[in-house]
Amino acid sequence: MDNKKSLFYGWWIAAATFVILFIGLCSGFYTVSVFLEPIQQEFGWNRTTISLGFTIAALLVGLLSPVVGLAVSRFGVKGVQLFGALVTGFGLIFAGSIQVLWQYFAIYIIMAVGLASVSLVPSQTIISHWFEKRRGTAMGIIMTGIGLGGMVMVFVASAANDAYGWRCAYRLLGVLVLAIVVPVIMFALKNRPQDMGLAPDGDHGTALKGSLSTEPSGFTVKEALRSMAFHLTCLIMALFNLVLGGLTMHAIALFRSYGLEEANLMWSLTLGASVLGTVIFGYLADRGSKKFLIGVSWFMHILAFGSLMLASADARTAWGFVLFYGLAFGAFVTLLPLFVGERFGVEHFSKLIGLVGLFQIIGLAAGSILLGRIFDATASYESAVSLLAAVSILSLAVTAFIGKPRRQPVTSPAV
């Protein structure tokens, strides 16, 4: 094969990772709001109880993120994602057989293990290995899988639920993961460009022996933990996921509370709008300040929740949320791993991004259960929307204070 004339295999890696996130992650994560009301109608459980299942899963995904990072470092992305896809697929199929509450919680525990293994930590790691100069563009491409996947899989789950019921909808999602994602992982993924005698970005002038990167040596976990910049990065990750956790579980019900009958479509289009965010901000990240762009994403969060606040008087303004939150969501999930790689290097990236992912616990778990409690107490989501707007303002301020990390010597071996 003439490497100079053929397409760099890293772009095939990006395409495969796009599919993995599109179906593998989105089938199990972004469809939960589709099942909230059908499950409540069948079993009579309140929304706080149903949200607790997602909260448990979020806790486990966060707790498992550092473990997944270590597993990726030891076994490679391919092995970890193959395990995750199998667990996620069978977990979704089993979800169609839920009869009692403990089974509901057990299924979410199983799916948490799968989703943690198939989703962002390994996906962001493999892109960081295959790309250096074009990392922002490649990261933007794979993250469009989340936006498009969320939009499409919400639509698929909604259509299957309307036609055949929520049990068949769960089973269909599981079959899609097993039939599509598993083969893609098995036959398309390669852990590193070195495995194929290549260099990052397909740069032929880069030596294939020794260091393959022009980037300085990355921070170890211990060095990063001594940096205030790393702690603040973890904080904005937690705050972002507080917003995301609440919306992922409650978005459709929240739209309906404003009298919007097209609630399912609006949430689907919100996730679809995130595609623009991933593409635009991925492109800009290769050319500008990632910190500034993260600040812009928080400003769009604020505009999104402002649009919802106005919806109390005119429900049509809720469509502003669809655009602004969609863009902000796509921007942040693309920029955060790029920001970590830029500030702390990629040598220990899987461990660092896994540790940052641990803070999803605080956000995803708190957001889901908090919005459920607010609705059960007030029969409204208006206070929740105000809270999420305040969180966005706080996050913008925190982002402004994140400086460049300073490396401090560590006497013990690298972690």
N, C-alpha and C positions, 0 to 999 in steps of 0.2 A: 504493500500500500504506500502510495506517495503522499506523505503527510502534508506536503506543501500545496497539493492540489485538492485534497479531500477536506470536507467539513471537519473542523475540530470536534473531537468526540465529546468535549465538555458541553457542547450545545445539545447533544443527545442526552447527556446526564441531566441537563436542565429540563429538557422535555419530559424525561421519565419522572423526575421529581415533581414536575407540574402535575402529572397524572396521579402520582401517589397522594399529593395533598388534595387535589380536586375530588377524588373519590374516597381515599383511605381516611383522611382527616375529616372532611366535611360531612361524610355520611354519618359519622358517629358523634360529631360535636355540634355543628351548626344547625342540625335538624331538630334539636331537643324542643325548641319552642313549638314545633308542629304537633308534638305529642302531649303538651301540657294540658290542654283543655279536653282532648279525647280521653286521656287517662283519668282526669278528674271526674268526668261524666260517668265513666264505667265503674270506678271504684269508690267515688265519693271522698277521696282524700283531698285535704285542702292544699292550697298552692305552696304554703310553707313546707309541708311534708314532701310534696313532689319536688320542690326545689332542692330539698335536702339530698336527693339522689345525685343531682348534678353537683351539689356542693361537695359531697363525698368524693365524687370522681375528680373534681378540681383539686381537692386536697391531695389526692394520690398522684395526679399528674405532676403537681408541683413537687411533691416529695420525691417522686421518681426521676425528675429531670436531672439532678446530679448523678444518679445511678445510671441513667441512660447515657449521659455524657461520658462516664467512665467506661461503660460497655462499648460505646462507639470507639473510644480510644483503644480498647483492647481487641474487640472482635470485628470492627469495621462497620460502616453504615449499612452495607448490604445485609449482613446477618441480623442486625438489630431491627431493621425495617421489615424484613421477611417475617420475623417472629411477631412483630406488632401487627402486621396486616392479617395474619392468620387469627390472632386473638381477637382483633376488632371484628373481623368478618363473622366468626362463630358467635361472638358476643351479641351482635345485632340479630342474628338468626334466633338465638335463644331468647332475646328480648320479646319476640313475638309470642312467647309462651308464658309470660308473666301471669300469675294468678293471685299472689299475695304480696304484701308489702316487702317482706324480707327478700323475696326473689327480685323485686325491683331494685333494691339496694345492692344485692349481690351482682346483678348484671352490670350495674354502673361501675362497680369495683373492677370487674373483669375488663370492661371496655376501657377503663382508665389505664390499665396496664398496657393494653394494645395501643391506645391513642398516644400515650407518652413515648412509645417505642417507634411509632410510624411517622410522627409528625415533625415538629419544628427543629428540635435539637439535632437529629441526624440530617435533616434536609438542609439546614443552614450550614452545618459542618461540611457536607460534601461539596456544596457550592464554594465555600471558602477554600477548600483544597484545590478545586479545579480552576478557579478564577482568581486573578489578582487585579489586573488593570481594568477588567470588565466586570468586576464583582457586583457593582451596583446594578448594572443592567441585568446580569444573570439572576441576581436575587429578586429583582423586580419581576422577571419572567416567572419564576417559581411561585412567587407570592400571588400572582394573578390566579394561580390554581386555587387559592383560598377564596378569593372573591367570586370567581366564576363558579367554583365548586359549591360555595355556599348558596349562590343564587340558584344554580341548577338542581342541587340535591334537595334544597327546601321545596322547590317546585315539584320534583319527583316524589318526595315524601308526601307532600300535600295532595297531589293527584292520586297517589296510591291509597292514601287514607280516605279520601272522598269516595273513591270507587270501590275499595275492598276492605276498608277498615284499618285501624292503626297496627294491628298484628301483622297483616300482610305487608304493610309498608315497612315495618322493621325488617322482616325477612327479605324483602326485595333489596334493601340497602346492603344487608349482609352478603347476599349472593353477588352483588356488583363488586364488592370489595374482594371477595375470593376469586371471582372469574376474571377480573381485570387487573387489580393492583398486584396480586401475588405473581402472576406471570411477568409483569413489567419489572418488578424487583429482581426476579430470578434471572432474566435474560438481558436486561439493559444496564443495570447498575454496575459500575466499577468504582472501587473505593477512592483511588487516587490516580492522577495522571501518570505517575511513575509506574503503575501496574501495567501500562500500555506503552512504556517508553516515551512518554510525552512530558511536557512541562506545562505549568499553569498558563492559560490563555492560548496554548499552542505556540508559544514563542520558541522558535527553532534555535535561536541564538543562545538560549539559556542552557547551561550545562546540565546534563541529566544525572550527573554524579555530584554528590555533595549537596550544598544548599540549592534548592530550586526556587527560592524566593528572594527578591531584593528587599523585602521588609526586614526591619530589625527584629531581633529575638523577642518573642512575646512574653508578656507577664505570666508568671506562674500564679496558681491560685493564691498562695500565701502572699505574694507581692500585690496582687489585686486587692485582697482583703485589707491591706494596709493603706489603701488609697480611698480618700473621701469620694473621689469621682466614681469609683465602682459602687460604693454604697448608695450614692444618689441615683446612679443608673438603675440599681435594683429597686429603688423606691418608685421611680417613674414606671417601671415595669409592673409593680404591684398596683399602682393607681390606674394604669391603663387597663389592667385585667379586672379591677373592681368594676369599671364601666362595662367592659366586655362581658363579664360574667353575668351582670344584671340584665343586659340586653339580650344576650344569647338565650337565656331562659324565658324572658318575659316580653320580648319585643312585639310579638304578634298580639298578645293580650293587651299590651300597652297601647298599641295603635287602635285596637278595638275600643279601648276605654275612651278614646276621643271620637267615637262614632264612625270610625273609618272601616267600612265593610271590606275594602280591598287590603286588609292588614297583611295577609300572607304575601300578596304581591309586593307590598311596600317593603317588607323585610327582605324578600328575595332581591328586589331591585337595589336595596341598600348594600347588600353584599356584592351585587353586580357592579355598583358604582365604585367599590373598592378597587376594582381592576384598574380604573383610571389612576387611582392613587398609587398603586404599585408600579405601574409603568412610568408615570410622570416623575414620581419621586425617586424611583430606581435610577432613571436616566439622570436626574439632577444630582443625585448623590455621587456620581462619578465626576462631577464637575464643580461642586460647591460644598459649603459647610453642612455636614450632617446634623450638627447641633442646631443650627438655624432652622433647618428643614423640620426637625422634630418639634421645635417651637411653633412652626407654622401648622403642623398637624394638631397641636393642642389648641391653637386659635380656632381651627375649624371645628374641633369638638365643642368649643364654647358657642360658636354660631349654630351648630346643630341643636344643642339643647335650648338655645334661645328660640329657635324655630318651634320647638315643641311647646315651650311656655306660651307662645302666642297662639298655639292651636286651641287653647281653651276658649278663645273668642272666635277664632276662624280656623276650622280644622284643616283647611287647605294649606296652611303654612307648615303643616307636618311634612309636606313634601320637601321642604328645605332641609329637614333632618336627613332624608334619604340621600340627598346630594352631599351635604357637608360631612355627615358622619361616615358615609361610604368612602369619600376621599381621605378623611382622617384615618380611618381604620386601615386602609390599604397603605397609606404613607407610613404609619407607625410600625406595622409588622415588617415592612421592608427595611426601614431605617435603623431599627434597634440593633439587629445583628451586625449591620454594617458599622454602626457606631462603636459597638463592642470590639469588632475586629480592628477598626482604625485606632482606637485609644489603647487597646491592650494586646494587639497582635493576634495571629492565628496559630501560633505554635501549640498553644494549649486551648484552642478555641472551643472544642467540644466540652471540656470541663468547665470553662468560664461561662459559656452560654447555658450549660446545664445548671450552674449555680444561680445565674440570673433567673432562669426558668423556675427555680424553687420559689421565687416570690410571686409566682402565679397563685400559689396557695392563698396568700393574703387577699389577693384581688378577686380571682374567680369565685372562691368560696364565699367571701364576704358579699360580693355583688349579688350573686344569685339569691342567697338566703335573705339578704337585707331588703331587696325589692319585694320578695315574697311576704316578709313580715310587715312591711309598710302597707302593702295592698290589703292584707288580712286585717290590719288594724284600722285602716281609714277607708277601705273600699275604693281607693283611688291611687293612681300612680303620680299625681301631681307633685307631692312632696319628694318622691324619688327622683323625678326629673330635676328639681331644684338642687337636690343633693349631688347628682351627677354633674351638673353645671359647676357647682362649687369645687368638686374634685378636679375638674378640667382646669379651672383657674389656678388652683394650687399647683397642679402639675406643670403648667406653663412657667410658674415662678421657680419651681425646683429645677427645671431644665436650664433656666438662665444661669443658675449657680453652679452647674457642672463644669469644672475646669479640666485641664489636661492632667492626667495622673503622673505622679512622680515615682520613679522606681526607687525603692529602698532595698538595701541588701538583705538577703535572707540567708542565714547560716546553715539551715537544714536543707536537705536535698529537695529538688523541685517536686511539686505535687502534680 
